[in-house]
């Protein structure tokens, strides 16, 4: 029986903790979500928590275990799989026995759903209710996917007593092994770009290759921000006999967490390119995968395997949701940040949830707090920010760095140090102090902020789950880091899962403000602001390459505005937004790129 997706939305990965147990919360309703695999310490604590909650025997996997990171991940994913299957069985029984439960469930499915129509037909027929419903449930309902996320760049080398372990014990490699060895039949979402060594490591696990029935037990999803990178990464994997089952397009800036800006390519133009060239993407990978699998003497599919295109980043209304499905023929739309206000779906402590509810547009900002050196969407007023500033004020800047997942800088230590750590910041501040006499007061202060603004994301992005579930946190207090997309500014109340789903599907809006720009305009405004900031923040001389990059960036934005003008004129959904497009264009034109002196 081929699985049919019940829903046209999914919940993407959020932080380390926010979706760590989302499948346990929502998968029985057919809703797919993504678990982050970066923090095996959090994963082990959550395994303990849920084993206790569901009376399942638990034995701690300590760091003394061989390959403890992979083993912890496998054990947790197997536990989540078991709990989800048990909850799903109970839910099916409830649906078969209670018309109220069935009505409630049907109200959470989109009107376009064939399964919803099938249920309705059975109810209309009114024949022996329970037996027919039971048969229909058994053949048509499936739990949502328990997908996992690996940030490809978080692939730290690991050591035992100063001796470097083999590459397969690197963080991302071990996380992949943890997923590959689990019972799950789902997907790994790879984000943050290409890691050739990690991509090559997939070849060690047969579940990623098609079986005799052309089925993939485990699938690969690539999170991408443009068509070119999708084609490059997809073909790289296809040459190894690995099929990408989904390209998850994410807005470069209008998203939560790390923001990987494009070269001024806007979401609408990117989606248009995927729509026009999807066949090219499929055929190119299919031709390569056949050759690769033949060379490996493995079974190969005669016809291309299924390839989905999905999109996420800043979607906020049912009109936008339906527009993306209809206009760009995407298979699913990711709804992330708004689900932070749904206690049934995500793991967030109450203090942080209150902060999110009360936050206004100006409270959301693109920060430099990530030790990865990549812009990071976050929020003013977090407990992490308060504690970090307190330490800076007391001349104790930096984190104790207990987890070291982001200890990637080899500048002062071959083992790697995190730029948010006290160890790293002490060295940098000492170096800065030695230059105090040759720097202006303003330059000195700017340099100091640049060093100390980094936050301990490893602890900060995990703490919400500990606080929500009353799990003790040892060590230095780091508070909570939250990384919502700026779209959350327009959502200001805690809602039930049912209310959120009705908001997505039926336009029963939970947004209580009228000044929310549509997702395309919001992203465009962010790109214009980002572009202005790029040019204003340049100090010293600029290179020919920088000038070329800026000109391409501006040109792409102007092309995107032209594309949106035609799109908005031809659709009712955005027809009132043409004025905002014009004002964005005027603002962009006014930003002057420096002229090279060589010209």
N, C-alpha and C positions, 0 to 999 in steps of 0.2 A: 504494500500500500504506500503510494507516494505521499509524503507529508505535504499538506497544504498549509501555508501560513494563515493562522487565524486573524492576525492583525497586520495593519499596514504601517505600524510604527514599531520601533525598538528602543530600548534604553541603552545608550552607549556607556562605555566605561567612564567613571568620574572619580578622580583622585585615586587614592589607595584604598580608602575605606568606604566611600559613599555607595558603591555598588558591590561591595565585597560579599554580601549575602542577598543581593536583589533576587537571584533565581529562587531562593528559598521562600521569598516573600511573594513573588508574582508569577513564577513559571507555570503553576497549575492552571492559570487563566489563559495560557497560550502566549504569554508575553515574553519575548526574548530579551535578555540583558547580558552584560559583560562584566566579568570579574577581573580585577587587576592582579597580576601575578608578581608584582615587583617586591612585595614585602612578605617574606616567608615567616617572619616573626608574628606579624598580625594574623597571617593565615593560620598559624599553629594555635594562637590564642582563640581564634574564632572556631577552630575545630573542637577545642576543649569546651568552649561555650555551648556549641550546638549539640555536642555529644551528651553533655549534661542535660540540656533542655529536652532532648528526645530519648533520654535513657539508653544511649548507645555506649558500649564500653570504649574507654579512651586510655591510650597509653602515650605518654609524652614522647615526642621525637626531639631530643635535645641536639645541640650543636656538636655533640660528641659522636653522633651517628655518622657513618660514612654516607656521603652524598645527601646530607640532611635536608638541604634546600629542595632538591627534586622530590625527595620522599615526603616531605611535609606537604608540598603542593599536590602530589598525587593523592595523598591520604585525604586532604581537605576536599578536593574535587570529587573523589569517590563518595565521601560523606554527603556533599551537596546533592550529587546525583541520586543517592539512596533516599534522602529526605524529600526531594522533589518528586520522585516516583511514588513514594508512599502518600504524599499529600495529593498527588494527581489521582491515584486510585480512590482515595476517600472522596475527592471532589466529584469524580464520575458517579460514584454511588449516590451522593447527595443530589446530583442533577437528575438521576433516574428516578429518585424517590420523592422529590419535592418540586412541584410546579413553580413555586415562588423562587426557588434557587435557580431553576432553568430560565424563568423570565428575567431575573436579575442578570444572569450570565449573557443572555441574548441581547440585553440592553447595552452590554459592553462591547458588542461586536459591530463593525461598520455595516451600514446598510448594503454595501456592495458585496458582502460576504456570501458566498454560495452556501456555506455551512449554516449561516443564520437562516437563509431561505429554506434550506432542507429541514431545519428544526421547525420553522413556521408551517411548512407543508404538513409535517407529521401532526402538529398540534391542531391544524385546521381539519385534518382527516378525522381526528378524534378516535382512531381505532386503538385497541388495547394499548393504552398509553405507555405503561412502564416497559413492556417487552420491546416494542418498536424503538422507543427512545434509547433503551439500553443498547440495542444492536447498532443504532446510528452513532451513539457516543463512542462505542468500541472501535468502529471503523473510521470515524472522521476526526476525533479529537486527539491532539498531541500536546504535551507540555511545551512551553517556550524553550528556546535554545539556552543552554548554559555555556555561553561563549566566554573566552578568556582573552586578556590583552597582554601583549609583551611590547614594551618600548624598546625598539631594537638597539638604541644607543646606550641603554642601561645594561651594559655587558662587561661589568668590572672584572678585572683579573682577580683571582683569589689565591691566598697564600696559606701555607701551614708552616709555622716556625721559619719564616723568611724564605721558604722554598715555594716557588710559583707552581700552582697546580696546572694540569693540562687544560687546554682551551675549553673542553666540554664542561669544566667546572666554573667557567665564567657565569655571571649572574643570569644573563638572558638565555644562554645555552642550557643551564640547569633548569630554568623555568620551562623552557620548551620540552625538555625531557620529562619534567613533572607532568605536563599536560599529555604528552604522547603516551606515557605509561598508564594514564588514567582510563577508567571505564567509559568516559564521555564519548558520545558521538556528536561532536559539535565543531566549532571553528575557533581558530586562534586569530585574533585581530592583531596585525603587526602595524605599529605606528612609529613615527619619527624617522622614516626614510630607510634607505638600504643599508644592510649590514651583510656583506657578501659571505663572511665566515658563518654567520648564523643561518643565512639562507641555504648555504651548502649543508649545514647540519641536519636539515629536514630529511635529506636522503637516507639517513640512518633509520627512519621509522616507516614501516610498510603501510601504516594506516593513512598516510598522506598520498599514497598512490592508488589509482583505480583498481578495483578487483574485477573478477571475470564478468560481473554484472554491471560494470562501469559505474560502480558506486564508490564514493569516498567516505570512509568511516570518520576521518578527521579532515577538516577543510581549512583552507587558508583564505583569510580576508585581509586585503591591504587597505589601510587608511591612506588616502592620497589627497593632494590639493590641486592637481591638474592632470590633464590627459597624458602629457608627455611622460611624467614620472610614472604613471600607471603602466604605460606601454613598456618603458625601460625595465621596471621591476618585474612586471608580468612575464616578459620575454626572458629575463634572466632566470626566473624560476622554471619557466617552461623548458628551457634548455637542459634542466636537470630532471625533467619528467614530472614536474610539479605544477598542478593546475591552480590558478587563483579563482576561487568560486564567487568572490564578491569584491568589487571595488567600492569602498566606503568613502565617498567624497565629503570632505569637511571644509567649511568656510575657513579661509586662512586666518582671519582675525576675529570673526563673530562667533567664537566658540569658547568653551571652558578650558581651563588649564593652559598648557603650552600652546602658543600661537605661532604657527609657521606661515608667515606672510608669503604670498605669491609675488610674482613680478608685476603686480598691479592687475592680475587677472581676477575678474569678479565672478562670484558664484554662478550667476545666470549664464554667462558666456562659457564657463567651464562645463556646466550641465548640457548646454547646447552642443558643445563639441563631443561630449560622450554620447549624446543621442545620435548625432550624425555618424559617428565613427565606431559605434559599438561593434558592428560586424567585423571591422578591421582588427579590433582588439581580440575578438574571439578567434578569428581565422588565423591571425599571426601566431597566437599562443598554441592553437590546435596543431598547426603544421610543425611547430618546434617540439611539442610534447610527443608527437608520434615518433619523430626521429630519435628523440632521447630514450623513449621506452623501448624502441626496437633495439637500440644499441645495448640496453641493459637486459635484453631478452625477457622483457616483462610484458604482460598483457597491455594492449593499448586500445583506446576507444576509437571506433570507426568514425563516429560523429562527435562534434564538440560537446563537452560536458556543459552543464548549466552554468551560466555566468550572470550574476545579479549586479545591478548598479543601485546603490542607495545613497542617501544624502543626509547631512546633519549640520547643525550650526545656525542658531538664531531663529528657528521656526517657532512661531508663537500662537497662530490661530488656525482654526479648521479650514478657513479659506486658503491660507498659505499651504497647509498640508495637502489639501486636495489638488491645488494648482500644481504642486511639484509632481504629484502622482500622474496627473492628466497630461500636463504640458511636456514633461521630460521623460515620462514612462518609467520612472524609477520604481523599484520593487518594494522599497520601504523608506520611511522617513524617521531619522533619529530625533527623539525628544529627550534631551539631557537635563539641563539646569532646572526647568520647571518641576521636574520630579524630586528635586531636593526639598520641595514643600509638601511632599506626599509621604507621611511617615510609614504607610503600608509598603512603600516601594524602595526606600533608600535609608541608609544608616547615617543619621545626623543627630547630634546632641541638641537638646532643646534650646540652649543659649545661642548656638550658631544658627539654628533655624529661625529664631526670633530676629537675629541680626539680618538674615536674608530677607525676611518679610518686611522689615522696616527700611531696608536700603533703598536709596533713590538713585537716579541715573548717574549723578556725580560720584557716587560711592564706588562704582565699578570702574576699574582702571587697568590698563596694560602696564604691568610692573616689570622691574628688573630683579625681582627677589629670587628667581630660580638659579641654583648653582650650575645649571646646565648652560647658562648664558643665553637662553632663548626667552623672548618676551613671554610673560606669564599673566593670564587674566586672573585678577583677584579682587578683593573687596576691602574697603577701609574699615577699621574698627575691630579687627579680629583679635582674639586673646593672644595669638602668636605675635602680632605686631606690637601689642602693648608690652609683652615680656621682653621682646627683642630690644625695643627702645629703652626699656628700664636697664638692661644689661649695658647698652651703649653708654647711657648716662652715668653708670657706675664704673665706666672704663673696664668692663668685662665683656666686650663685644664677642660675638660668635657662639656657636653651639658646641656642646660636649661631644657631638657626633657619635652616638652610640651604635647606629645601624650601618653607616658607611655605604649605603647603596649608591650614593652620588659622589663617592670619593674617587673622582675620575681625573683630577689634576695631578700630573706627574712633575710639576714644576719644582717641587721641593722634596719629593719622596717617590721612589720608584714604585712603591705600593699604592700610591694614589692618596690624595687628600681632598676633602670636600671644601669648596670655596666658602661654604657657610660655617665651617668649623672654627673654633677658637684658635686652634693650632695654626691654621692658614692665615686667619685675619691678624693674629699677633705678629706674624712675620711681615705681612704686608704693611701693617700700621707702623712697624718699626722702620721699614724701608722708607715709608712716607715721611716719618718724623725726621729722618736724616736729610730730607730735601726741603724741609720747612723754610729755610733761609732763602732758597732760590725760587720759591713759589709765592704767588700773591695769596692773601688770606682767602679769597674766593676760590682760587684753584685748589688750595689745600683742603678746604671744606668739601668741595665737590669730589675730590679724590677720596676723601675719608668716607663720604656717603656711599660712593661706588663700591668700596670694600665691605662696609658693614651692613649694607641693605640686604644681602643674601639671607634667606631664611632656611631653617632646617625643614625641608619638605618631607623627608623620610618619617619624622616623628609627627610633624604638624598635620600631614594629610592622612595619618592613621588614627589620630587621637579621638576623632568624633565617635568612632565605633566603641572605643574603650569607655568613653564617657557615657554614651547611650546605654551600654550594657553593664555598667558598673564594674568594669575590669580594671584592676589596679595598674597604674603606669609608674614604673620605677624611673629614677634618674631625674635629671634637670627638667624643670617645667618648660615646655615649649608652647603650650596652648594649642589652638586649632588653626590650621591654614585651610581656607576654603577657596575653591577655584572655579566659581560659576562663570558662565558667559554673560555678557552685558545685557542679554535679552531678559534676564531674571529681574531686572529693574522694574518691569511692568507687571510682575506677579507679586502680590502683597498679602497673600493669606494662605494658611495651611489648609489643604483640601484632601478629601478622600480619594482613593484610587478611582472609584467610580466617577467622581466629579471630574477628575483630570481626563479620564477616557472620554467622557461626554463632551468635554471642552475640545478635545482633539477631533472627534468624529462628527459631533452634531451641532457645533457652534454654540453650545450652552456655555457662553464665555465666563471664565473666572477672572478675567482682566477687568479691573475697575477704573481704568484710566483711558482717556481718549487720545492721548498724545504719543502713543507707541508708533514709531515709524515701521513700515513693512520691512521684512528681513533683508530685502535687496538694498533699500535705502540706508538702513542701519549699517550694513557692511560697507557700503560705498562711503558713508561719512567717516567710518573708522579708517578706511584706506586713505582718504584725503588728509585726515589728521595725522596719520602715520607718515605719509609722504612729506608733509610740512615739517614734522618733527625731525625726520631723517636729514633734510636739507639744513634746518636751523642748527642742529646739534653737531654739524661737521666743524671740526676745529683744525686749523692749519691748512695745508695744501690738499687739493683733491686731485685724484688721478683721472686719466682718460677713461679707465674702466668704470669708475664711479659715475662720471658724467653720462656715459653710455647707458649704464643701469638706470639712472634717474630718467633719462629720456624715454627709454623703453617702458618704464613704470608709468610715466605720465601718459604716454601714447596708448598703452593698454587700458588705462582708466578712462580715457576719452572715448576709445572704441566701445568700452563697456557701457558708458553712458548712452552712446548712440544706440546700442543694442537694446538697452532698457527702454529708451524712448519709443522705439517701434513696438516693443513688447507691451508696454503700459497702454499704448494707444489702441492695442488690439484686444485688451482683456478688461472685463468689468472689475475684476478683483483689485487692480492697481490704478484704475483710471483717474482717481483723485490725487495721485502722487506725482504728476508731471511737474508741478511747480517746484517740488523738493529736488527733483532731478536737475532742473535749470539752476537752482541756487548752488547745488553741489558743483555743477560745471563751472559756474562763475568763480567759485572759490578756488577750484583746481587751476583754472587758467591764470588766476592772479599769483599763483605760486611760481616764482621765477627760478629756473635752474641756472646756476652760475655758468658763464660762458668761458670756455677754455681760452687762455691767453695765446695759445698757439694758433687759434683761428684768425 
